[in-house]
Amino acid sequence: MTTLASRLVLANLFLGCLSVSGGAQVPQGMRPVGGAGEVLYRLDLETTYSRGCYPPCDCLLVTTEDVYGTFTLRFEGSDVRGLRHYRVGAVNWIVTLEGEDHRVTGGGTYVVGGELALTQRLELDLALDADPAQHFDSGPIVGGSGFPGIDIAVSVNGMYCYDEVYEIVASPVPAGEVRPYSVGGTSYEEGCFPPCRCMIRDWPVDGAYGLVPLSAFDPEWQHFGLVHVRWSTLPSNPSDPPDRRFRGFGIYSRSPALGLQRLAADLTDQDEITRRFDSGVVTGGGGFPSIDADLSVGGFYCFDYAFLLRSRPR
């Protein structure tokens, strides 16, 4: 794991010949997900989230190892200093802190390389639940020799006094672990649910997504990332374009022992409006690997947007 001491970088540090060559290196067995040159990453078990006081302040520091999810990394180019620049996207995490699950979304940049000294820097703008996004930064630090694996800490305040810190350990997802799903039988509804009274429209839905197993800290629960979600409503006239189109990502969790499941997804529609759909923790999951879940933006109350998801492995 990255330590606070490693945040200080000596510009003239020479690390042998550990420069990183230009070009996007996609490890064999990994595959792009969601776009050209985009590689899917998964948080490893060593990832943690901490919130509280660091020296010189003195207050409770709470740390959880129950952090799981996915993100994507896309190569954007190299510069004259031998640094390779990547775009971090589709941050799709859950942090369980003091018994409560918190959804984390956002994106940022990752830079790794150097001609004389091998360094790395990760900057992320992350939103916890519905809170405004905060800027997390590792600063330029020595590291990156394990790339494409990533091991780095990011914080809001440089680990000084009250702060929030992610210790991120992540690796690319092997292609064989992304299981394709189809959503035939799914419907999308938009309009008024009880007790409100207005018209409600519904459409059949077609499309696909991938399901990725995630690192599980709690043995009672299994977690999976929904990646590369591409769904669209089917028009009554097959020659017409779809009325609604959705892309995004989410996380599906199930407890076989408890007979419970939850599906939460952040989906962006054809008008570039992103909404969070959530089933809540409900009875279900016994038919896995099939996934059937009803999820909505507002809990199926008054005017709402909802999916009745019926999905099967291809």
Summary of the structure (lengths in Angstrom):
residues: 314
radius of gyration: 21.1
end to end distance: 38.0
largest distance: 70.8
contacts: 977
relative contact order: 0.15
helix: 2%
strand: 56%
